[in-house]
Amino acid sequence: MAVTCVLAGCSAHSSAGSPASSAPASSAAGTPPAGSTGPVSTGPVSTGPGERSTWMLARGALAQVLSDPSVAARLEAARVYEILLPGQPPLAAAGAEPVVTFSAVSALRQAVDGGQLPAGTRAVLYDPEVWPYTPVTEQRNPVRAAQEAAAITRAHHLTLIVAPALDLVSAQPRSGGPMWRQYLHLDLVGQIAKVAGVVEVQAQSLERDPPAYRAFVRAAASQAHAANPQVTVLAGLSTNPPGPLVSSQQLAAAIRASSAAVSGYWLNVPGQGPRCPGCHAPRPDLARQMLGEFAS
């Protein structure tokens, strides 16, 4: 599991209640030293005229960033998805919309069909990855699994958010090149966008390398919009993935490099746990800084 996280990048629902993604990538030339927290350029995430930026945060991460009144005010003006583990009550803060996350279609079906979602839930998240929490059959055919999840959510008038992990490439017939290029070759996001209301590109493992992050996110977003012009596309960021420490400059550079292609971000503030054994200590300070600069 640790090897998979480090090489591929995976979301992890930690004890802090926040997902993470990993896989170190080389920094671009001229990137400030890892761990630096100097000032960053300001500017909200680019969206269409009159549109709000969208931010997904796990319940624990949302509680941490809302401790800053200026960030809370920023999030009030944005669209916020609050990711909940099954059974967690929502914070009901900052106008956040509750979203319950599942890594297996069977668990999603049981909760949705069984009426086990919190009151007011209008969306669920399907998060398939190469880890013990997603069945092997779904790892090998995430498109079909997303189609099954879509049929369930459609019957209950719920929006389906799908976050197909980068490491799903390892469960498919392999081609050459970097994992993110193989991912694009498979067109996983494009195929899944046909049945989802929101797709999230788990690009966290490239955030230390803004040019690669930009290339991957923009290409994946293009595939998604070509398949479904109405789909909302988000990209993944992590404040403290395994590997070298991430700086505020690197996160800001990743946002600036990709914001024209997406509607917002899944901002991960992970804690070390079974789903992210290599994660560093949580960095809610970095999350507050990014939201203070870019949320709108």
C-alpha positions as CSV (number, residue, x, y, z in Angstrom):
1,M,0.0,0.0,0.0
2,A,2.8,2.5,0.9
3,V,4.6,1.7,-2.4
4,T,1.4,2.2,-4.4
5,C,0.7,5.6,-2.7
6,V,4.2,6.9,-3.3
7,L,4.4,5.8,-6.9
8,A,0.9,6.5,-8.1
9,G,-0.8,9.1,-5.9
10,C,-3.9,8.0,-3.9
11,S,-6.5,9.8,-1.9
12,A,-6.5,8.8,1.8
13,H,-9.3,9.4,4.3
14,S,-7.1,10.0,7.4
15,S,-7.8,10.3,11.0
16,A,-8.2,14.0,10.4
17,G,-11.0,13.2,8.0
18,S,-9.1,14.5,5.0
19,P,-8.1,12.7,1.8
20,A,-4.6,12.8,0.4
21,S,-2.6,12.0,-2.7
22,S,1.0,11.4,-3.1
23,A,3.8,10.3,-5.5
24,P,6.6,12.7,-5.5
25,A,7.5,14.4,-8.7
26,S,10.5,16.5,-9.7
27,S,10.2,20.2,-9.2
28,A,10.4,22.6,-12.2
29,A,13.6,24.6,-12.5
30,G,13.5,27.7,-10.4
31,T,10.9,26.4,-7.9
32,P,11.5,27.8,-4.4
33,P,12.8,25.2,-1.9
34,A,10.3,22.8,-0.5
35,G,8.8,23.9,2.8
36,S,9.0,27.6,1.9
37,T,5.9,29.5,2.9
38,G,6.7,33.0,1.5
39,P,4.1,35.2,-0.2
40,V,2.3,34.1,-3.3
41,S,0.6,36.0,-6.1
42,T,-3.1,36.7,-5.5
43,G,-5.9,35.9,-7.9
44,P,-9.0,33.8,-7.7
45,V,-9.5,30.5,-9.7
46,S,-10.6,31.3,-13.2
47,T,-14.3,30.5,-13.9
48,G,-16.8,31.6,-16.5
49,P,-18.7,34.9,-16.1
50,G,-20.8,35.0,-13.0
51,E,-19.6,31.5,-11.9
52,R,-18.2,30.7,-8.4
53,S,-15.1,28.6,-8.0
54,T,-15.6,25.1,-6.5
55,W,-13.6,23.6,-3.7
56,M,-13.9,20.1,-2.2
57,L,-12.6,19.6,1.3
58,A,-13.0,16.7,3.7
59,R,-14.9,17.5,6.8
60,G,-11.9,17.7,9.0
61,A,-10.0,19.9,6.6
62,L,-13.0,22.2,6.3
63,A,-13.3,22.6,10.0
64,Q,-9.6,23.5,10.2
65,V,-9.6,26.2,7.5
66,L,-12.8,27.8,8.8
67,S,-11.0,28.8,11.9
68,D,-9.7,31.8,9.8
69,P,-12.5,34.3,9.4
70,S,-11.1,35.6,6.1
71,V,-11.0,32.2,4.6
72,A,-14.5,31.5,5.9
73,A,-15.7,34.7,4.1
74,R,-14.0,33.5,0.9
75,L,-15.6,30.1,1.0
76,E,-19.0,31.7,1.6
77,A,-18.6,33.2,-1.9
78,A,-17.5,29.9,-3.4
79,R,-19.2,26.6,-3.9
80,V,-17.9,24.1,-1.3
81,Y,-18.4,20.3,-1.3
82,E,-17.9,18.9,2.2
83,I,-16.6,15.3,1.8
84,L,-18.0,13.0,4.5
85,L,-17.2,9.5,5.4
86,P,-20.3,7.3,5.6
87,G,-21.9,8.0,9.0
88,Q,-20.3,11.4,9.5
89,P,-22.6,14.4,10.1
90,P,-21.9,17.5,8.1
91,L,-20.6,20.7,9.6
92,A,-23.3,22.7,8.0
93,A,-20.9,25.6,7.7
94,A,-19.9,28.1,4.9
95,G,-22.8,27.0,2.9
96,A,-21.0,23.7,2.2
97,E,-22.9,20.9,0.4
98,P,-22.5,17.5,2.0
99,V,-21.0,14.8,-0.2
100,V,-20.5,11.2,1.0
101,T,-17.5,9.4,-0.4
102,F,-17.3,5.7,-1.3
103,S,-14.5,3.7,-2.8
104,A,-16.7,0.7,-3.9
105,V,-19.9,0.7,-5.8
106,S,-21.5,-1.8,-3.4
107,A,-21.1,0.5,-0.5
108,L,-22.4,3.4,-2.5
109,R,-25.5,1.3,-3.5
110,Q,-26.1,0.2,0.1
111,A,-26.0,3.7,1.4
112,V,-28.0,5.4,-1.4
113,D,-30.7,2.7,-1.8
114,G,-30.9,2.3,2.0
115,G,-31.5,6.0,2.6
116,Q,-28.4,6.3,4.8
117,L,-27.2,9.7,3.5
118,P,-27.4,12.8,5.7
119,A,-30.3,15.1,5.1
120,G,-29.7,17.6,2.3
121,T,-27.2,15.4,0.5
122,R,-27.4,16.1,-3.2
123,A,-24.1,14.5,-4.4
124,V,-22.0,11.4,-3.7
125,L,-18.4,10.8,-4.5
126,Y,-17.1,7.6,-6.1
127,D,-13.3,7.3,-5.5
128,P,-11.8,4.2,-7.3
129,E,-8.1,3.6,-6.6
130,V,-5.7,0.7,-6.6
131,W,-6.0,0.0,-2.9
132,P,-7.8,-2.5,-0.7
133,Y,-10.9,-0.3,-0.5
134,T,-11.8,-0.6,-4.2
135,P,-12.6,-4.1,-5.5
136,V,-10.2,-5.4,-8.1
137,T,-12.9,-5.7,-10.7
138,E,-13.6,-2.0,-10.3
139,Q,-9.9,-1.2,-10.5
140,R,-9.7,-3.1,-13.8
141,N,-12.8,-1.5,-15.3
142,P,-13.5,1.8,-13.6
143,V,-15.6,3.1,-16.5
144,R,-18.1,0.3,-16.0
145,A,-18.1,0.8,-12.3
146,A,-18.8,4.5,-12.8
147,Q,-21.7,3.6,-15.1
148,E,-23.1,1.4,-12.3
149,A,-22.7,4.2,-9.8
150,A,-24.3,6.6,-12.2
151,A,-27.4,4.4,-12.6
152,I,-27.8,4.3,-8.8
153,T,-27.4,8.0,-8.2
154,R,-29.6,8.9,-11.2
155,A,-32.5,6.9,-9.8
156,H,-32.2,9.0,-6.6
157,H,-31.7,12.3,-8.4
158,L,-28.2,12.7,-6.9
159,T,-25.2,14.2,-8.6
160,L,-22.3,11.8,-9.1
161,I,-18.8,13.0,-8.6
162,V,-16.1,10.5,-9.8
163,A,-12.4,10.8,-8.9
164,P,-10.6,8.1,-10.9
165,A,-7.1,7.8,-9.4
166,L,-3.9,8.0,-11.4
167,D,-2.8,4.7,-10.1
168,L,-5.7,2.9,-12.0
169,V,-3.2,2.8,-14.9
170,S,-1.4,0.0,-13.1
171,A,-4.5,-2.2,-13.3
172,Q,-4.9,-1.7,-17.1
173,P,-2.9,-2.9,-20.1
174,R,0.2,-0.8,-20.0
175,S,1.8,1.5,-22.6
176,G,5.1,3.4,-22.3
177,G,5.8,6.8,-20.9
178,P,4.9,8.6,-17.6
179,M,1.9,7.3,-15.7
180,W,-0.1,10.5,-16.4
181,R,0.4,10.1,-20.1
182,Q,-0.7,6.5,-20.0
183,Y,-3.8,7.7,-18.0
184,L,-4.6,10.2,-20.8
185,H,-4.1,7.5,-23.4
186,L,-6.8,5.4,-21.7
187,D,-9.2,8.4,-21.7
188,L,-10.5,7.4,-18.3
189,V,-11.7,10.9,-17.4
190,G,-13.4,11.3,-20.8
191,Q,-15.3,8.0,-20.6
192,I,-16.3,8.6,-17.1
193,A,-17.4,12.2,-17.8
194,K,-20.2,10.8,-20.0
195,V,-22.0,9.6,-16.9
196,A,-20.8,11.9,-14.2
197,G,-21.9,15.4,-13.2
198,V,-18.4,16.2,-11.8
199,V,-15.0,14.6,-12.5
200,E,-11.9,15.2,-10.4
201,V,-8.5,14.8,-11.9
202,Q,-6.2,13.4,-9.2
203,A,-3.1,15.3,-10.3
204,Q,-1.6,15.8,-6.8
205,S,1.4,13.7,-7.5
206,L,2.5,16.3,-10.1
207,E,2.0,19.4,-8.1
208,R,5.7,19.9,-7.4
209,D,6.2,20.1,-11.2
210,P,3.8,22.9,-12.5
211,P,4.5,22.4,-16.2
212,A,3.6,18.6,-15.9
213,Y,0.7,19.4,-13.7
214,R,-0.6,22.0,-16.2
215,A,-0.2,19.6,-19.1
216,F,-2.0,16.7,-17.4
217,V,-4.9,18.7,-16.0
218,R,-5.5,20.7,-19.2
219,A,-5.4,17.5,-21.3
220,A,-7.7,15.6,-18.9
221,A,-10.1,18.5,-18.7
222,S,-10.2,18.7,-22.5
223,Q,-11.1,15.0,-22.7
224,A,-13.8,15.4,-20.1
225,H,-15.4,18.4,-21.9
226,A,-15.2,16.8,-25.3
227,A,-17.2,13.8,-23.9
228,N,-19.6,15.9,-21.9
229,P,-19.6,19.7,-22.4
230,Q,-21.8,20.1,-19.2
231,V,-19.4,18.2,-16.8
232,T,-17.7,20.1,-14.1
233,V,-13.9,19.4,-13.9
234,L,-11.9,19.7,-10.7
235,A,-8.2,19.0,-10.1
236,G,-6.5,17.6,-7.0
237,L,-4.0,19.3,-4.7
238,S,-2.4,18.1,-1.5
239,T,-0.8,20.2,1.3
240,N,1.4,17.4,2.6
241,P,1.8,14.3,0.4
242,P,4.5,11.7,0.8
243,G,7.9,12.8,-0.5
244,P,9.6,16.2,-0.2
245,L,7.6,18.9,1.6
246,V,5.4,21.0,-0.7
247,S,5.8,24.7,-0.6
248,S,3.1,27.4,-0.9
249,Q,4.8,28.6,-4.1
250,Q,4.5,25.2,-5.6
251,L,0.8,24.9,-4.8
252,A,0.2,28.4,-6.0
253,A,2.1,27.7,-9.2
254,A,0.0,24.6,-9.8
255,I,-3.2,26.5,-9.4
256,R,-2.1,29.4,-11.7
257,A,-0.9,26.8,-14.3
258,S,-4.3,25.0,-14.4
259,S,-7.1,27.3,-13.2
260,A,-8.2,28.3,-16.7
261,A,-9.0,24.6,-17.5
262,V,-10.9,23.7,-14.3
263,S,-13.8,25.0,-12.1
264,G,-11.9,24.4,-8.9
265,Y,-9.9,21.9,-6.7
266,W,-10.1,19.1,-4.3
267,L,-7.8,20.5,-1.6
268,N,-6.5,17.6,0.5
269,V,-5.1,18.2,4.0
270,P,-4.2,14.6,4.9
271,G,-3.1,13.0,8.1
272,Q,-1.0,9.9,8.3
273,G,-3.1,6.8,8.4
274,P,-3.9,3.4,6.8
275,R,-4.9,5.2,3.5
276,C,-1.8,7.4,3.4
277,P,1.0,5.8,5.5
278,G,3.6,8.1,3.9
279,C,1.9,11.4,4.5
280,H,3.6,14.1,6.5
281,A,1.9,15.9,9.4
282,P,-1.3,17.8,8.3
283,R,-0.7,21.4,6.9
284,P,-4.0,23.3,7.3
285,D,-1.9,26.5,7.3
286,L,-1.1,25.9,3.6
287,A,-4.7,25.1,2.9
288,R,-5.8,28.4,4.5
289,Q,-3.2,30.3,2.5
290,M,-4.3,28.8,-0.8
291,L,-8.0,29.4,-0.1
292,G,-7.2,32.9,1.1
293,E,-5.5,33.7,-2.2
294,F,-7.6,31.8,-4.7
295,A,-11.1,30.9,-3.4
296,S,-13.9,33.2,-4.6
